[in-house]
Amino acid sequence: VCDVSAGQCKAGVASDAKAVPWLTKTTPKPKKPVKVGCSECSSSQTCCSNGQGGYGCCPVANATCCSDHVHCCPPAYPVCDVSAGQCKAGIFKNTKSVPWLTKIVPKPKKPV
């Protein structure tokens, strides 16, 4: 039972009930974000910077990381055309292209 006038918590309503001072709430500290590094990407993926101090995993090995920090291109189409949202086989205008890939956010590995 809270006795607001006395600033105490009592074990019951009787006048001789054991009392303890009540506790003051504290503001919780925000949790620090988990930093995920390149070691979280598998060998079948390519680690690319996300431009904000973290990393993402491109879903293919030996990929090219695009300058938008979100996409990547497979090794057969290594040129990122950010304006077109495509990966090209070369730098020439009529070069064959494919849609670019979106990086995934790696999950921290659990300690062994």
N, CA, C and O atoms as a GROMACS GRO file, in nm:
protein
  448
    1VAL      N    1   0.085  -0.117   0.000
    1VAL     CA    2   0.000   0.000   0.000
    1VAL      C    3   0.090   0.124   0.000
    1VAL      O    4   0.184   0.132   0.080
    2CYS      N    5   0.064   0.218  -0.088
    2CYS     CA    6   0.143   0.340  -0.092
    2CYS      C    7   0.083   0.444   0.002
    2CYS      O    8  -0.036   0.474  -0.004
    3ASP      N    9   0.169   0.496   0.090
    3ASP     CA   10   0.129   0.604   0.180
    3ASP      C   11   0.194   0.730   0.123
    3ASP      O   12   0.308   0.763   0.155
    4VAL      N   13   0.118   0.801   0.038
    4VAL     CA   14   0.171   0.917  -0.032
    4VAL      C   15   0.214   1.026   0.065
    4VAL      O   16   0.318   1.089   0.044
    5SER      N   17   0.136   1.048   0.171
    5SER     CA   18   0.170   1.155   0.265
    5SER      C   19   0.302   1.129   0.337
    5SER      O   20   0.374   1.222   0.372
    6ALA      N   21   0.335   1.001   0.360
    6ALA     CA   22   0.459   0.966   0.428
    6ALA      C   23   0.572   0.931   0.331
    6ALA      O   24   0.687   0.918   0.373
    7GLY      N   25   0.540   0.916   0.202
    7GLY     CA   26   0.641   0.880   0.103
    7GLY      C   27   0.694   0.740   0.126
    7GLY      O   28   0.813   0.714   0.110
    8GLN      N   29   0.604   0.648   0.164
    8GLN     CA   30   0.644   0.511   0.195
    8GLN      C   31   0.549   0.411   0.131
    8GLN      O   32   0.438   0.443   0.090
    9CYS      N   33   0.599   0.288   0.125
    9CYS     CA   34   0.517   0.174   0.086
    9CYS      C   35   0.504   0.086   0.210
    9CYS      O   36   0.604   0.055   0.275
   10LYS      N   37   0.380   0.047   0.242
   10LYS     CA   38   0.357  -0.037   0.360
   10LYS      C   39   0.314  -0.176   0.318
   10LYS      O   40   0.253  -0.196   0.212
   11ALA      N   41   0.347  -0.272   0.402
   11ALA     CA   42   0.314  -0.411   0.374
   11ALA      C   43   0.166  -0.440   0.398
   11ALA      O   44   0.119  -0.550   0.366
   12GLY      N   45   0.093  -0.348   0.451
   12GLY     CA   46  -0.050  -0.367   0.476
   12GLY      C   47  -0.113  -0.236   0.519
   12GLY      O   48  -0.048  -0.131   0.516
   13VAL      N   49  -0.241  -0.243   0.560
   13VAL     CA   50  -0.312  -0.121   0.598
   13VAL      C   51  -0.304  -0.092   0.748
   13VAL      O   52  -0.340   0.017   0.791
   14ALA      N   53  -0.258  -0.186   0.828
   14ALA     CA   54  -0.248  -0.166   0.973
   14ALA      C   55  -0.146  -0.056   1.002
   14ALA      O   56  -0.049  -0.039   0.929
   15SER      N   57  -0.170   0.018   1.110
   15SER     CA   58  -0.082   0.130   1.144
   15SER      C   59   0.060   0.084   1.178
   15SER      O   60   0.155   0.161   1.164
   16ASP      N   61   0.073  -0.042   1.224
   16ASP     CA   62   0.206  -0.091   1.260
   16ASP      C   63   0.269  -0.176   1.148
   16ASP      O   64   0.368  -0.245   1.172
   17ALA      N   65   0.213  -0.172   1.028
   17ALA     CA   66   0.266  -0.249   0.914
   17ALA      C   67   0.405  -0.198   0.878
   17ALA      O   68   0.433  -0.079   0.882
   18LYS      N   69   0.490  -0.294   0.842
   18LYS     CA   70   0.628  -0.260   0.805
   18LYS      C   71   0.626  -0.167   0.683
   18LYS      O   72   0.552  -0.190   0.588
   19ALA      N   73   0.708  -0.062   0.686
   19ALA     CA   74   0.712   0.035   0.577
   19ALA      C   75   0.854   0.049   0.526
   19ALA      O   76   0.951   0.037   0.602
   20VAL      N   77   0.865   0.076   0.398
   20VAL     CA   78   0.995   0.103   0.336
   20VAL      C   79   0.980   0.229   0.251
   20VAL      O   80   0.871   0.256   0.200
   21PRO      N   81   1.088   0.307   0.235
   21PRO     CA   82   1.078   0.426   0.150
   21PRO      C   83   1.050   0.382   0.006
   21PRO      O   84   1.100   0.280  -0.040
   22TRP      N   85   0.971   0.461  -0.062
   22TRP     CA   86   0.944   0.422  -0.200
   22TRP      C   87   1.061   0.458  -0.290
   22TRP      O   88   1.146   0.538  -0.254
   23LEU      N   89   1.062   0.396  -0.404
   23LEU     CA   90   1.173   0.411  -0.498
   23LEU      C   91   1.142   0.521  -0.599
   23LEU      O   92   1.026   0.546  -0.632
   24THR      N   93   1.245   0.585  -0.645
   24THR     CA   94   1.230   0.688  -0.747
   24THR      C   95   1.260   0.625  -0.883
   24THR      O   96   1.362   0.558  -0.901
   25LYS      N   97   1.170   0.648  -0.978
   25LYS     CA   98   1.193   0.596  -1.112
   25LYS      C   99   1.307   0.671  -1.178
   25LYS      O  100   1.329   0.790  -1.152
   26THR      N  101   1.380   0.602  -1.260
   26THR     CA  102   1.487   0.664  -1.336
   26THR      C  103   1.455   0.655  -1.485
   26THR      O  104   1.378   0.569  -1.528
   27THR      N  105   1.512   0.744  -1.561
   27THR     CA  106   1.493   0.742  -1.705
   27THR      C  107   1.582   0.634  -1.764
   27THR      O  108   1.702   0.632  -1.737
   28PRO      N  109   1.525   0.544  -1.843
   28PRO     CA  110   1.609   0.437  -1.900
   28PRO      C  111   1.710   0.494  -1.999
   28PRO      O  112   1.682   0.591  -2.069
   29LYS      N  113   1.825   0.432  -2.003
   29LYS     CA  114   1.928   0.471  -2.099
   29LYS      C  115   1.898   0.400  -2.230
   29LYS      O  116   1.868   0.281  -2.231
   30PRO      N  117   1.906   0.472  -2.342
   30PRO     CA  118   1.880   0.404  -2.470
   30PRO      C  119   1.987   0.300  -2.497
   30PRO      O  120   2.104   0.318  -2.465
   31LYS      N  121   1.942   0.190  -2.557
   31LYS     CA  122   2.036   0.084  -2.593
   31LYS      C  123   2.121   0.131  -2.710
   31LYS      O  124   2.072   0.199  -2.800
   32LYS      N  125   2.247   0.095  -2.707
   32LYS     CA  126   2.336   0.130  -2.817
   32LYS      C  127   2.303   0.040  -2.936
   32LYS      O  128   2.279  -0.080  -2.918
   33PRO      N  129   2.301   0.097  -3.058
   33PRO     CA  130   2.274   0.012  -3.173
   33PRO      C  131   2.387  -0.088  -3.192
   33PRO      O  132   2.504  -0.059  -3.166
   34VAL      N  133   2.350  -0.206  -3.236
   34VAL     CA  134   2.450  -0.310  -3.261
   34VAL      C  135   2.518  -0.279  -3.393
   34VAL      O  136   2.452  -0.264  -3.496
   35LYS      N  137   2.648  -0.270  -3.389
   35LYS     CA  138   2.723  -0.247  -3.512
   35LYS      C  139   2.750  -0.381  -3.578
   35LYS      O  140   2.802  -0.474  -3.516
   36VAL      N  141   2.714  -0.388  -3.701
   36VAL     CA  142   2.732  -0.512  -3.776
   36VAL      C  143   2.844  -0.488  -3.877
   36VAL      O  144   2.842  -0.388  -3.948
   37GLY      N  145   2.938  -0.577  -3.883
   37GLY     CA  146   3.052  -0.560  -3.972
   37GLY      C  147   3.052  -0.661  -4.084
   37GLY      O  148   2.959  -0.740  -4.100
   38CYS      N  149   3.158  -0.656  -4.162
   38CYS     CA  150   3.170  -0.745  -4.278
   38CYS      C  151   3.175  -0.892  -4.240
   38CYS      O  152   3.140  -0.978  -4.321
   39SER      N  153   3.219  -0.923  -4.119
   39SER     CA  154   3.228  -1.063  -4.080
   39SER      C  155   3.091  -1.129  -4.072
   39SER      O  156   3.081  -1.251  -4.065
   40GLU      N  157   2.986  -1.048  -4.074
   40GLU     CA  158   2.850  -1.103  -4.068
   40GLU      C  159   2.801  -1.151  -4.204
   40GLU      O  160   2.703  -1.226  -4.211
   41CYS      N  161   2.866  -1.110  -4.312
   41CYS     CA  162   2.827  -1.154  -4.445
   41CYS      C  163   2.888  -1.292  -4.472
   41CYS      O  164   2.999  -1.322  -4.428
   42SER      N  165   2.814  -1.375  -4.543
   42SER     CA  166   2.864  -1.510  -4.574
   42SER      C  167   2.962  -1.503  -4.690
   42SER      O  168   2.976  -1.399  -4.755
   43SER      N  169   3.028  -1.613  -4.717
   43SER     CA  170   3.125  -1.618  -4.826
   43SER      C  171   3.057  -1.608  -4.963
   43SER      O  172   3.124  -1.580  -5.063
   44SER      N  173   2.927  -1.630  -4.969
   44SER     CA  174   2.855  -1.618  -5.096
   44SER      C  175   2.798  -1.477  -5.115
   44SER      O  176   2.720  -1.453  -5.207
   45GLN      N  177   2.838  -1.385  -5.025
   45GLN     CA  178   2.791  -1.247  -5.032
   45GLN      C  179   2.911  -1.153  -5.041
   45GLN      O  180   3.026  -1.194  -5.021
   46THR      N  181   2.884  -1.026  -5.073
   46THR     CA  182   2.987  -0.922  -5.076
   46THR      C  183   2.950  -0.816  -4.973
   46THR      O  184   2.835  -0.771  -4.969
   47CYS      N  185   3.045  -0.777  -4.892
   47CYS     CA  186   3.022  -0.675  -4.790
   47CYS      C  187   3.037  -0.536  -4.853
   47CYS      O  188   3.138  -0.508  -4.918
   48CYS      N  189   2.937  -0.451  -4.833
   48CYS     CA  190   2.940  -0.315  -4.885
   48CYS      C  191   2.905  -0.216  -4.775
   48CYS      O  192   2.821  -0.244  -4.690
   49SER      N  193   2.970  -0.101  -4.777
   49SER     CA  194   2.939   0.005  -4.681
   49SER      C  195   2.796   0.056  -4.704
   49SER      O  196   2.748   0.060  -4.818
   50ASN      N  197   2.729   0.093  -4.595
   50ASN     CA  198   2.596   0.151  -4.610
   50ASN      C  199   2.602   0.304  -4.610
   50ASN      O  200   2.498   0.370  -4.615
   51GLY      N  201   2.722   0.360  -4.603
   51GLY     CA  202   2.739   0.504  -4.607
   51GLY      C  203   2.713   0.572  -4.474
   51GLY      O  204   2.723   0.695  -4.464
   52GLN      N  205   2.680   0.495  -4.370
   52GLN     CA  206   2.650   0.551  -4.239
   52GLN      C  207   2.733   0.485  -4.130
   52GLN      O  208   2.694   0.486  -4.013
   53GLY      N  209   2.846   0.428  -4.167
   53GLY     CA  210   2.932   0.362  -4.070
   53GLY      C  211   2.904   0.215  -4.050
   53GLY      O  212   2.974   0.149  -3.974
   54GLY      N  213   2.803   0.162  -4.116
   54GLY     CA  214   2.769   0.020  -4.106
   54GLY      C  215   2.789  -0.049  -4.240
   54GLY      O  216   2.850   0.006  -4.332
   55TYR      N  217   2.737  -0.169  -4.249
   55TYR     CA  218   2.757  -0.248  -4.369
   55TYR      C  219   2.630  -0.321  -4.408
   55TYR      O  220   2.539  -0.339  -4.327
   56GLY      N  221   2.626  -0.362  -4.532
   56GLY     CA  222   2.519  -0.446  -4.583
   56GLY      C  223   2.584  -0.557  -4.664
   56GLY      O  224   2.699  -0.546  -4.705
   57CYS      N  225   2.510  -0.663  -4.686
   57CYS     CA  226   2.562  -0.777  -4.760
   57CYS      C  227   2.492  -0.786  -4.895
   57CYS      O  228   2.371  -0.802  -4.902
   58CYS      N  229   2.569  -0.776  -5.001
   58CYS     CA  230   2.514  -0.795  -5.134
   58CYS      C  231   2.492  -0.946  -5.150
   58CYS      O  232   2.578  -1.024  -5.110
   59PRO      N  233   2.379  -0.987  -5.207
   59PRO     CA  234   2.348  -1.130  -5.212
   59PRO      C  235   2.430  -1.215  -5.308
   59PRO      O  236   2.397  -1.331  -5.329
   60VAL      N  237   2.536  -1.160  -5.367
   60VAL     CA  238   2.625  -1.240  -5.453
   60VAL      C  239   2.770  -1.211  -5.416
   60VAL      O  240   2.803  -1.103  -5.368
   61ALA      N  241   2.856  -1.309  -5.441
   61ALA     CA  242   3.000  -1.292  -5.414
   61ALA      C  243   3.064  -1.206  -5.523
   61ALA      O  244   3.017  -1.204  -5.636
   62ASN      N  245   3.170  -1.137  -5.487
   62ASN     CA  246   3.250  -1.056  -5.580
   62ASN      C  247   3.170  -0.949  -5.653
   62ASN      O  248   3.197  -0.918  -5.770
   63ALA      N  249   3.071  -0.893  -5.585
   63ALA     CA  250   2.986  -0.790  -5.646
   63ALA      C  251   3.055  -0.654  -5.640
   63ALA      O  252   3.152  -0.634  -5.568
   64THR      N  253   3.002  -0.560  -5.718
   64THR     CA  254   3.045  -0.420  -5.713
   64THR      C  255   2.945  -0.346  -5.626
   64THR      O  256   2.824  -0.356  -5.647
   65CYS      N  257   2.994  -0.271  -5.528
   65CYS     CA  258   2.909  -0.191  -5.440
   65CYS      C  259   2.879  -0.059  -5.510
   65CYS      O  260   2.972   0.010  -5.553
   66CYS      N  261   2.752  -0.023  -5.521
   66CYS     CA  262   2.714   0.100  -5.590
   66CYS      C  263   2.728   0.222  -5.499
   66CYS      O  264   2.722   0.211  -5.377
   67SER      N  265   2.747   0.337  -5.561
   67SER     CA  266   2.771   0.461  -5.486
   67SER      C  267   2.650   0.511  -5.408
   67SER      O  268   2.664   0.599  -5.324
   68ASP      N  269   2.530   0.455  -5.434
   68ASP     CA  270   2.413   0.497  -5.356
   68ASP      C  271   2.410   0.430  -5.219
   68ASP      O  272   2.323   0.461  -5.138
   69HIS      N  273   2.502   0.339  -5.193
   69HIS     CA  274   2.516   0.266  -5.066
   69HIS      C  275   2.396   0.176  -5.034
   69HIS      O  276   2.380   0.135  -4.919
   70VAL      N  277   2.314   0.146  -5.131
   70VAL     CA  278   2.196   0.060  -5.111
   70VAL      C  279   2.202  -0.061  -5.203
   70VAL      O  280   2.157  -0.170  -5.167
   71HIS      N  281   2.257  -0.042  -5.322
   71HIS     CA  282   2.253  -0.147  -5.424
   71HIS      C  283   2.393  -0.197  -5.458
   71HIS      O  284   2.494  -0.140  -5.418
   72CYS      N  285   2.394  -0.306  -5.534
   72CYS     CA  286   2.520  -0.366  -5.578
   72CYS      C  287   2.494  -0.438  -5.710
   72CYS      O  288   2.380  -0.464  -5.748
   73CYS      N  289   2.603  -0.469  -5.779
   73CYS     CA  290   2.593  -0.533  -5.910
   73CYS      C  291   2.673  -0.662  -5.913
   73CYS      O  292   2.781  -0.670  -5.854
   74PRO      N  293   2.621  -0.765  -5.983
   74PRO     CA  294   2.692  -0.893  -5.992
   74PRO      C  295   2.818  -0.879  -6.076
   74PRO      O  296   2.829  -0.786  -6.156
   75PRO      N  297   2.914  -0.971  -6.058
   75PRO     CA  298   3.042  -0.958  -6.127
   75PRO      C  299   3.034  -0.953  -6.280
   75PRO      O  300   3.120  -0.890  -6.342
   76ALA      N  301   2.935  -1.015  -6.341
   76ALA     CA  302   2.924  -1.012  -6.487
   76ALA      C  303   2.875  -0.876  -6.538
   76ALA      O  304   2.890  -0.845  -6.656
   77TYR      N  305   2.816  -0.796  -6.450
   77TYR     CA  306   2.766  -0.663  -6.483
   77TYR      C  307   2.817  -0.565  -6.378
   77TYR      O  308   2.739  -0.515  -6.296
   78PRO      N  309   2.948  -0.536  -6.379
   78PRO     CA  310   3.011  -0.464  -6.268
   78PRO      C  311   2.993  -0.312  -6.265
   78PRO      O  312   3.038  -0.247  -6.170
   79VAL      N  313   2.929  -0.253  -6.366
   79VAL     CA  314   2.915  -0.108  -6.370
   79VAL      C  315   2.779  -0.066  -6.315
   79VAL      O  316   2.675  -0.101  -6.372
   80CYS      N  317   2.780   0.008  -6.205
   80CYS     CA  318   2.656   0.058  -6.145
   80CYS      C  319   2.611   0.183  -6.220
   80CYS      O  320   2.684   0.282  -6.224
   81ASP      N  321   2.494   0.178  -6.279
   81ASP     CA  322   2.435   0.296  -6.341
   81ASP      C  323   2.327   0.345  -6.244
   81ASP      O  324   2.211   0.306  -6.254
   82VAL      N  325   2.368   0.431  -6.150
   82VAL     CA  326   2.278   0.475  -6.043
   82VAL      C  327   2.158   0.551  -6.099
   82VAL      O  328   2.047   0.536  -6.048
   83SER      N  329   2.179   0.631  -6.203
   83SER     CA  330   2.068   0.709  -6.259
   83SER      C  331   1.962   0.620  -6.323
   83SER      O  332   1.844   0.656  -6.322
   84ALA      N  333   2.002   0.506  -6.378
   84ALA     CA  334   1.907   0.414  -6.443
   84ALA      C  335   1.863   0.301  -6.350
   84ALA      O  336   1.769   0.228  -6.382
   85GLY      N  337   1.931   0.287  -6.237
   85GLY     CA  338   1.898   0.177  -6.145
   85GLY      C  339   1.931   0.041  -6.205
   85GLY      O  340   1.856  -0.055  -6.187
   86GLN      N  341   2.044   0.033  -6.277
   86GLN     CA  342   2.082  -0.090  -6.345
   86GLN      C  343   2.229  -0.121  -6.328
   86GLN      O  344   2.310  -0.036  -6.288
   87CYS      N  345   2.261  -0.244  -6.360
   87CYS     CA  346   2.400  -0.289  -6.364
   87CYS      C  347   2.433  -0.316  -6.510
   87CYS      O  348   2.357  -0.383  -6.580
   88LYS      N  349   2.546  -0.265  -6.555
   88LYS     CA  350   2.584  -0.280  -6.695
   88LYS      C  351   2.711  -0.362  -6.708
   88LYS      O  352   2.795  -0.366  -6.618
   89ALA      N  353   2.724  -0.427  -6.823
   89ALA     CA  354   2.841  -0.509  -6.851
   89ALA      C  355   2.962  -0.422  -6.885
   89ALA      O  356   3.076  -0.469  -6.875
   90GLY      N  357   2.940  -0.299  -6.925
   90GLY     CA  358   3.048  -0.208  -6.960
   90GLY      C  359   3.002  -0.064  -6.952
   90GLY      O  360   2.889  -0.036  -6.911
   91ILE      N  361   3.088   0.028  -6.992
   91ILE     CA  362   3.057   0.170  -6.978
   91ILE      C  363   2.990   0.231  -7.101
   91ILE      O  364   2.948   0.346  -7.097
   92PHE      N  365   2.979   0.154  -7.209
   92PHE     CA  366   2.922   0.209  -7.331
   92PHE      C  367   2.770   0.217  -7.323
   92PHE      O  368   2.706   0.140  -7.251
   93LYS      N  369   2.712   0.311  -7.398
   93LYS     CA  370   2.570   0.342  -7.392
   93LYS      C  371   2.479   0.221  -7.419
   93LYS      O  372   2.382   0.199  -7.346
   94ASN      N  373   2.508   0.145  -7.521
   94ASN     CA  374   2.421   0.033  -7.559
   94ASN      C  375   2.464  -0.100  -7.498
   94ASN      O  376   2.430  -0.207  -7.549
   95THR      N  377   2.538  -0.094  -7.390
   95THR     CA  378   2.586  -0.215  -7.324
   95THR      C  379   2.469  -0.288  -7.258
   95THR      O  380   2.377  -0.225  -7.205
   96LYS      N  381   2.474  -0.419  -7.262
   96LYS     CA  382   2.373  -0.502  -7.199
   96LYS      C  383   2.365  -0.468  -7.049
   96LYS      O  384   2.467  -0.441  -6.985
   97SER      N  385   2.242  -0.470  -6.994
   97SER     CA  386   2.227  -0.437  -6.852
   97SER      C  387   2.126  -0.529  -6.786
   97SER      O  388   2.045  -0.594  -6.853
   98VAL      N  389   2.131  -0.533  -6.654
   98VAL     CA  390   2.037  -0.612  -6.573
   98VAL      C  391   1.994  -0.525  -6.455
   98VAL      O  392   2.064  -0.430  -6.419
   99PRO      N  393   1.879  -0.554  -6.393
   99PRO     CA  394   1.840  -0.477  -6.275
   99PRO      C  395   1.942  -0.495  -6.164
   99PRO      O  396   1.999  -0.603  -6.148
  100TRP      N  397   1.966  -0.390  -6.087
  100TRP     CA  398   2.063  -0.402  -5.979
  100TRP      C  399   2.005  -0.476  -5.862
  100TRP      O  400   1.884  -0.496  -5.853
  101LEU      N  401   2.091  -0.518  -5.772
  101LEU     CA  402   2.052  -0.596  -5.654
  101LEU      C  403   2.047  -0.505  -5.531
  101LEU      O  404   2.121  -0.407  -5.523
  102THR      N  405   1.959  -0.536  -5.437
  102THR     CA  406   1.950  -0.460  -5.313
  102THR      C  407   2.023  -0.535  -5.204
  102THR      O  408   2.004  -0.655  -5.185
  103LYS      N  409   2.108  -0.462  -5.131
  103LYS     CA  410   2.182  -0.524  -5.021
  103LYS      C  411   2.086  -0.559  -4.909
  103LYS      O  412   1.980  -0.499  -4.894
  104ILE      N  413   2.126  -0.657  -4.830
  104ILE     CA  414   2.048  -0.695  -4.713
  104ILE      C  415   2.127  -0.657  -4.588
  104ILE      O  416   2.250  -0.653  -4.590
  105VAL      N  417   2.056  -0.630  -4.481
  105VAL     CA  418   2.122  -0.598  -4.354
  105VAL      C  419   2.158  -0.729  -4.287
  105VAL      O  420   2.070  -0.811  -4.260
  106PRO      N  421   2.286  -0.750  -4.259
  106PRO     CA  422   2.327  -0.875  -4.196
  106PRO      C  423   2.283  -0.883  -4.051
  106PRO      O  424   2.274  -0.781  -3.983
  107LYS      N  425   2.257  -1.002  -4.005
  107LYS     CA  426   2.223  -1.024  -3.864
  107LYS      C  427   2.350  -1.060  -3.790
  107LYS      O  428   2.431  -1.140  -3.838
  108PRO      N  429   2.369  -1.001  -3.670
  108PRO     CA  430   2.490  -1.037  -3.593
  108PRO      C  431   2.497  -1.187  -3.569
  108PRO      O  432   2.396  -1.251  -3.537
  109LYS      N  433   2.616  -1.242  -3.584
  109LYS     CA  434   2.635  -1.385  -3.558
  109LYS      C  435   2.633  -1.409  -3.408
  109LYS      O  436   2.682  -1.327  -3.331
  110LYS      N  437   2.575  -1.520  -3.369
  110LYS     CA  438   2.572  -1.556  -3.227
  110LYS      C  439   2.706  -1.613  -3.186
  110LYS      O  440   2.766  -1.690  -3.260
  111PRO      N  441   2.754  -1.574  -3.065
  111PRO     CA  442   2.882  -1.630  -3.020
  111PRO      C  443   2.875  -1.782  -3.008
  111PRO      O  444   2.773  -1.839  -2.971
  112VAL      N  445   2.985  -1.846  -3.040
  112VAL     CA  446   2.990  -1.992  -3.037
  112VAL      C  447   3.031  -2.038  -2.898
  112VAL      O  448   3.042  -2.158  -2.873
   0.00000   0.00000   0.00000
